[in-house]
Amino acid sequence: MATASLPVFDAAATRALLPAAALVEAVIQAMRARRAGSLNAPERLALPLPAEGSYLVMPAADAELAITKLVTVHPHNSGCGLPTIQGLVLVTDAGNGQPLMLLDGPTLTARRTAAVTALGLRVLSRQPLRSVALVGTGAQALEHARLLAELGGLERVEVVGRDQARVAAFVDAVVLSCPGVRLRAAVSIDEALSRVDAVVTLTTATRPVLPDGLRDELLVVGVGAFQPHMAELPPSLLRLRAVVVDALPGARHEAGDLIQAGIDWGSVTELVDHLDVSGAPGPAPVFKTVGQAAWDLAAAHVAVNQARSGGCF
């Protein structure tokens, strides 16, 4: 096949192919398929790069599609005006090997990560979820705000960051692109946490960004610490609460919060274990995500379906 005929979707076009509700449902199906063994997604290959960067290679396949995501992660890129995450996703027909499309890697990653978070919020919350705090103002936080607004159901989203000017700019950007969302710039992390039902951390911090002594009913989702030296969540929280992850193999190697806290991995469960059961009484769990190629494959299914229904191929 001539590569010139391969459809290439930039960031905006990739986002348009990944509607929130369909993406969340696709993640559910991918979690079930991975557990059943009908979806193959080995642990990602991570090669070290200069400036604490990483080169990530993530394949996944099921009976219909095969994908490979190639992504670079450079935590310090914001200082020189470049994205932290860059890359692409090649989507292939699993039945005949025909390449189908190239998708924007950072957009797909951010959207499927936000979809996993949204699913965790829905499944693990011990109370009706009406408000969420987002800690961070980067690309992941932006996509989380967009996707949560698209899903609807929240009365308020609080935004917390170290720089109030960046927080204000972030709020303005989200409100401009998602007019229906009720977004508020929080003065401090303590103020935000006193007003919300759940908090999502979306930073590249190496020390906890949340305080000790959180309310038992506050659901905590940790997204940003994706390397062993990183940590957003206090060890005391992780030792006191049940811990749920999106995928255990990746979490064991990459979830810096959990690694540094020295948690008992034997007690950690995956989100798929909670899809069909009611939440147990007691404090809300901590949900930690590190990403998995299976969720990229879920997003690819949504993109292919959307592209086909739109006549793109």
GUTORPA-107515 format. One record per residue (C-alpha): residue in one letter; x, y, z. Coordinates in nm, 2 decimals, always signed. Each point is the difference from the previous one (the first is absolute). Example, Ala and Ser with C-alpha at 12.3 -4.5 7.8 and 13.67 -1.06 7.14 Angstrom:
! GUTORPA-107515
['A', [+1.23, -0.45, +0.78]]
['S', [+0.14, +0.34, -0.07]]
//
This chain:
! GUTORPA-107515
['M', [+0.00, +0.00, +0.00]]
['A', [+0.13, +0.34, -0.08]]
['T', [+0.06, +0.20, +0.31]]
['A', [-0.11, +0.32, -0.17]]
['S', [-0.36, -0.13, +0.01]]
['L', [+0.00, -0.05, +0.38]]
['P', [-0.24, +0.25, +0.17]]
['V', [+0.19, +0.22, +0.25]]
['F', [-0.21, +0.17, +0.27]]
['D', [+0.15, +0.30, +0.19]]
['A', [-0.08, +0.09, +0.36]]
['A', [-0.33, +0.16, -0.08]]
['A', [-0.11, -0.27, -0.24]]
['T', [+0.10, -0.27, +0.25]]
['R', [-0.19, +0.16, +0.28]]
['A', [-0.31, +0.02, -0.22]]
['L', [+0.02, -0.38, -0.06]]
['L', [+0.00, -0.07, +0.38]]
['P', [-0.34, +0.11, +0.15]]
['A', [+0.00, -0.03, +0.37]]
['A', [-0.29, -0.24, +0.07]]
['A', [+0.11, -0.25, -0.27]]
['L', [+0.36, +0.02, +0.12]]
['V', [-0.10, -0.09, +0.36]]
['E', [-0.21, -0.30, -0.12]]
['A', [+0.29, -0.11, -0.22]]
['V', [+0.23, +0.00, +0.30]]
['I', [-0.24, -0.22, +0.19]]
['Q', [-0.01, -0.25, -0.28]]
['A', [+0.38, +0.01, -0.03]]
['M', [+0.04, -0.07, +0.38]]
['R', [-0.24, -0.30, -0.03]]
['A', [+0.18, -0.13, -0.31]]
['R', [+0.34, +0.04, +0.15]]
['R', [-0.12, -0.20, +0.31]]
['A', [-0.15, -0.27, -0.23]]
['G', [+0.32, -0.03, -0.20]]
['S', [-0.15, +0.11, -0.33]]
['L', [+0.20, +0.32, -0.01]]
['N', [+0.38, -0.02, +0.00]]
['A', [+0.18, +0.30, +0.14]]
['P', [+0.35, -0.08, +0.13]]
['E', [+0.19, +0.24, +0.23]]
['R', [+0.13, +0.30, -0.18]]
['L', [+0.36, +0.03, -0.10]]
['A', [+0.16, +0.31, +0.16]]
['L', [+0.33, +0.13, -0.12]]
['P', [+0.18, +0.28, +0.19]]
['L', [+0.06, +0.33, -0.18]]
['P', [+0.20, +0.31, +0.10]]
['A', [-0.15, +0.26, +0.24]]
['E', [-0.19, -0.27, +0.19]]
['G', [-0.19, -0.09, -0.31]]
['S', [-0.15, -0.33, -0.11]]
['Y', [-0.07, -0.17, -0.33]]
['L', [-0.30, -0.22, +0.04]]
['V', [-0.11, -0.28, -0.24]]
['M', [-0.35, -0.14, +0.07]]
['P', [-0.16, -0.27, -0.22]]
['A', [-0.34, -0.16, +0.05]]
['A', [-0.22, -0.22, -0.21]]
['D', [-0.33, -0.19, +0.00]]
['A', [-0.19, -0.18, -0.27]]
['E', [-0.08, +0.32, -0.19]]
['L', [+0.27, +0.25, +0.05]]
['A', [+0.37, +0.02, +0.07]]
['I', [+0.16, +0.33, +0.11]]
['T', [+0.34, +0.13, +0.09]]
['K', [+0.05, +0.32, +0.19]]
['L', [+0.33, +0.18, -0.02]]
['V', [+0.03, +0.27, +0.26]]
['T', [+0.28, +0.22, +0.15]]
['V', [-0.04, +0.15, +0.35]]
['H', [+0.22, +0.28, +0.10]]
['P', [-0.11, +0.15, +0.34]]
['H', [+0.20, +0.32, -0.04]]
['N', [-0.12, +0.09, -0.34]]
['S', [-0.24, +0.26, +0.14]]
['G', [+0.30, +0.22, +0.08]]
['C', [+0.09, +0.03, -0.36]]
['G', [-0.35, +0.02, -0.15]]
['L', [-0.04, -0.35, -0.12]]
['P', [-0.26, -0.26, +0.09]]
['T', [+0.09, -0.25, +0.27]]
['I', [-0.14, -0.29, -0.21]]
['Q', [+0.05, -0.04, -0.37]]
['G', [-0.07, -0.29, -0.24]]
['L', [-0.24, -0.19, -0.22]]
['V', [-0.22, -0.31, -0.01]]
['L', [+0.00, -0.24, -0.30]]
['V', [-0.33, -0.19, -0.03]]
['T', [+0.00, -0.32, -0.21]]
['D', [-0.27, -0.25, -0.10]]
['A', [+0.09, -0.31, +0.20]]
['G', [-0.16, -0.23, -0.26]]
['N', [+0.20, +0.10, -0.31]]
['G', [+0.28, +0.22, +0.13]]
['Q', [-0.12, +0.31, -0.19]]
['P', [+0.10, +0.33, +0.17]]
['L', [-0.32, +0.20, +0.06]]
['M', [+0.10, +0.34, +0.15]]
['L', [+0.25, +0.20, +0.19]]
['L', [-0.13, +0.18, +0.31]]
['D', [+0.15, +0.27, +0.21]]
['G', [+0.17, -0.18, +0.29]]
['P', [-0.02, +0.27, +0.27]]
['T', [-0.37, +0.07, -0.07]]
['L', [-0.10, -0.36, +0.00]]
['T', [+0.21, -0.06, +0.32]]
['A', [-0.16, +0.30, +0.18]]
['R', [-0.36, -0.09, -0.11]]
['R', [+0.03, -0.37, +0.10]]
['T', [+0.17, +0.09, +0.33]]
['A', [-0.28, +0.24, +0.08]]
['A', [-0.25, -0.27, -0.09]]
['V', [+0.16, -0.25, +0.24]]
['T', [-0.02, +0.27, +0.27]]
['A', [-0.36, +0.06, -0.07]]
['L', [-0.08, -0.37, +0.02]]
['G', [+0.19, -0.02, +0.33]]
['L', [-0.20, +0.30, +0.14]]
['R', [-0.32, -0.17, -0.11]]
['V', [+0.08, -0.35, +0.13]]
['L', [+0.19, +0.08, +0.32]]
['S', [-0.18, +0.30, +0.15]]
['R', [-0.17, -0.08, +0.34]]
['Q', [-0.25, +0.29, -0.05]]
['P', [-0.18, +0.18, -0.28]]
['L', [+0.28, +0.19, -0.19]]
['R', [-0.09, +0.36, -0.06]]
['S', [+0.34, +0.18, +0.03]]
['V', [+0.36, -0.08, -0.09]]
['A', [+0.33, +0.18, +0.06]]
['L', [+0.27, -0.02, -0.27]]
['V', [+0.36, +0.06, +0.13]]
['G', [+0.21, +0.12, -0.29]]
['T', [-0.03, +0.22, -0.30]]
['G', [+0.18, -0.19, -0.27]]
['A', [-0.13, -0.19, -0.31]]
['Q', [-0.13, -0.29, +0.21]]
['A', [-0.20, +0.23, +0.23]]
['L', [-0.14, +0.18, -0.30]]
['E', [-0.12, -0.32, -0.17]]
['H', [-0.15, -0.12, +0.33]]
['A', [-0.19, +0.32, +0.03]]
['R', [-0.12, -0.03, -0.36]]
['L', [-0.11, -0.36, +0.03]]
['L', [-0.17, +0.04, +0.34]]
['A', [-0.19, +0.30, -0.15]]
['E', [-0.10, -0.21, -0.30]]
['L', [-0.13, -0.28, +0.22]]
['G', [-0.20, +0.24, +0.21]]
['G', [-0.15, -0.07, +0.34]]
['L', [+0.24, +0.21, +0.21]]
['E', [-0.11, +0.32, +0.16]]
['R', [+0.35, +0.14, +0.05]]
['V', [+0.36, -0.05, -0.09]]
['E', [+0.27, +0.16, +0.22]]
['V', [+0.34, +0.07, -0.15]]
['V', [+0.32, +0.01, +0.22]]
['G', [+0.35, +0.10, -0.11]]
['R', [+0.32, +0.16, +0.13]]
['D', [-0.04, +0.31, -0.21]]
['Q', [-0.33, +0.18, +0.03]]
['A', [+0.05, +0.18, -0.34]]
['R', [+0.03, -0.34, -0.17]]
['V', [-0.30, -0.13, +0.18]]
['A', [-0.20, +0.30, -0.11]]
['A', [+0.12, -0.04, -0.36]]
['F', [-0.09, -0.37, +0.02]]
['V', [-0.35, +0.07, +0.12]]
['D', [-0.05, +0.25, -0.28]]
['A', [+0.12, -0.25, -0.26]]
['V', [-0.23, -0.27, +0.12]]
['V', [-0.30, +0.22, +0.03]]
['L', [+0.06, +0.13, -0.35]]
['S', [+0.01, -0.35, -0.15]]
['C', [-0.26, -0.15, +0.23]]
['P', [-0.26, +0.27, +0.08]]
['G', [-0.22, -0.23, +0.20]]
['V', [+0.25, -0.09, +0.27]]
['R', [+0.00, +0.17, +0.34]]
['L', [+0.37, +0.05, +0.06]]
['R', [+0.15, +0.19, +0.29]]
['A', [+0.36, +0.10, +0.09]]
['A', [+0.06, -0.11, +0.36]]
['V', [+0.21, +0.23, +0.22]]
['S', [+0.18, -0.30, +0.16]]
['I', [+0.00, -0.37, +0.01]]
['D', [-0.15, -0.01, +0.35]]
['E', [-0.29, +0.22, -0.12]]
['A', [-0.07, -0.22, -0.30]]
['L', [+0.01, -0.32, +0.20]]
['S', [-0.25, +0.13, +0.25]]
['R', [-0.25, +0.06, -0.27]]
['V', [+0.02, -0.31, -0.23]]
['D', [-0.10, -0.37, -0.01]]
['A', [+0.32, -0.11, -0.19]]
['V', [+0.34, +0.12, -0.09]]
['V', [+0.21, -0.09, -0.30]]
['T', [+0.38, +0.08, +0.01]]
['L', [+0.15, +0.07, -0.35]]
['T', [+0.36, +0.12, +0.07]]
['T', [+0.36, -0.11, -0.05]]
['A', [+0.07, +0.06, +0.37]]
['T', [+0.27, -0.20, +0.18]]
['R', [-0.15, +0.08, +0.34]]
['P', [-0.36, -0.04, +0.11]]
['V', [-0.23, +0.28, -0.11]]
['L', [-0.29, -0.11, +0.23]]
['P', [+0.01, +0.05, +0.38]]
['D', [-0.03, -0.27, +0.26]]
['G', [-0.33, -0.06, +0.18]]
['L', [-0.24, +0.02, -0.29]]
['R', [-0.37, -0.06, +0.07]]
['D', [-0.10, -0.37, -0.02]]
['E', [-0.27, +0.06, -0.26]]
['L', [+0.23, +0.19, -0.24]]
['L', [+0.09, -0.22, -0.30]]
['V', [+0.36, +0.05, -0.11]]
['V', [+0.12, -0.07, -0.36]]
['G', [+0.37, +0.02, -0.07]]
['V', [+0.09, +0.05, -0.36]]
['G', [+0.32, +0.20, -0.04]]
['A', [+0.28, -0.20, +0.17]]
['F', [+0.10, -0.24, -0.27]]
['Q', [+0.36, -0.08, +0.10]]
['P', [+0.14, -0.16, +0.31]]
['H', [+0.16, +0.33, +0.12]]
['M', [-0.32, +0.19, -0.02]]
['A', [-0.27, +0.03, +0.26]]
['E', [-0.32, +0.20, +0.04]]
['L', [-0.18, -0.18, +0.28]]
['P', [+0.12, -0.01, +0.37]]
['P', [+0.12, -0.35, +0.11]]
['S', [-0.23, +0.02, +0.31]]
['L', [-0.31, +0.01, -0.23]]
['L', [+0.12, -0.30, -0.20]]
['R', [+0.06, -0.20, +0.31]]
['L', [-0.34, +0.08, +0.15]]
['R', [-0.22, -0.05, -0.29]]
['A', [-0.08, -0.28, -0.25]]
['V', [+0.20, +0.06, -0.32]]
['V', [-0.14, -0.07, -0.35]]
['V', [+0.20, +0.03, -0.32]]
['D', [-0.08, -0.01, -0.37]]
['A', [+0.25, -0.28, -0.07]]
['L', [+0.22, -0.18, +0.25]]
['P', [+0.30, -0.08, -0.21]]
['G', [+0.07, +0.36, -0.10]]
['A', [-0.08, +0.13, +0.35]]
['R', [+0.26, -0.23, +0.16]]
['H', [+0.27, +0.16, -0.21]]
['E', [-0.12, +0.36, -0.06]]
['A', [-0.23, +0.12, +0.27]]
['G', [+0.24, +0.20, +0.20]]
['D', [-0.25, +0.09, +0.27]]
['L', [-0.06, -0.37, +0.08]]
['I', [+0.36, -0.11, -0.04]]
['Q', [+0.13, +0.27, +0.24]]
['A', [-0.28, -0.07, +0.26]]
['G', [+0.10, -0.37, +0.01]]
['I', [-0.35, -0.12, -0.03]]
['D', [-0.11, -0.37, +0.02]]
['W', [-0.05, -0.09, -0.37]]
['G', [-0.19, -0.30, +0.10]]
['S', [-0.29, +0.22, +0.12]]
['V', [-0.01, +0.21, -0.32]]
['T', [-0.29, -0.06, -0.24]]
['E', [-0.07, +0.11, -0.36]]
['L', [-0.29, +0.22, -0.10]]
['V', [-0.14, -0.29, -0.20]]
['D', [-0.06, -0.18, +0.33]]
['H', [-0.24, +0.27, +0.11]]
['L', [-0.21, +0.04, -0.32]]
['D', [-0.28, -0.24, +0.11]]
['V', [+0.01, +0.04, +0.38]]
['S', [-0.13, +0.26, +0.24]]
['G', [+0.25, +0.20, +0.20]]
['A', [+0.09, -0.14, +0.34]]
['P', [-0.07, +0.21, +0.31]]
['G', [+0.28, +0.21, +0.14]]
['P', [+0.24, +0.27, -0.14]]
['A', [+0.00, +0.06, -0.37]]
['P', [+0.29, -0.18, -0.18]]
['V', [+0.29, +0.15, -0.18]]
['F', [+0.00, -0.05, -0.37]]
['K', [+0.34, +0.01, -0.17]]
['T', [+0.04, -0.01, -0.37]]
['V', [+0.32, -0.03, -0.20]]
['G', [-0.14, -0.08, -0.34]]
['Q', [-0.01, -0.32, -0.21]]
['A', [+0.00, -0.07, -0.38]]
['A', [-0.33, -0.18, +0.04]]
['W', [-0.16, +0.34, +0.07]]
['D', [+0.17, +0.14, -0.32]]
['L', [-0.15, -0.29, -0.19]]
['A', [-0.34, +0.09, +0.15]]
['A', [+0.04, +0.35, -0.13]]
['A', [+0.11, -0.13, -0.34]]
['H', [-0.33, -0.20, -0.03]]
['V', [-0.20, +0.31, +0.07]]
['A', [+0.20, +0.20, -0.26]]
['V', [-0.03, -0.26, -0.27]]
['N', [-0.38, -0.03, +0.06]]
['Q', [-0.04, +0.38, -0.01]]
['A', [+0.22, +0.03, -0.31]]
['R', [-0.20, -0.27, -0.18]]
['S', [-0.33, +0.15, +0.09]]
['G', [+0.12, +0.34, -0.12]]
['G', [+0.12, -0.14, -0.33]]
['C', [+0.37, +0.06, +0.06]]
['F', [+0.08, -0.34, -0.14]]
//
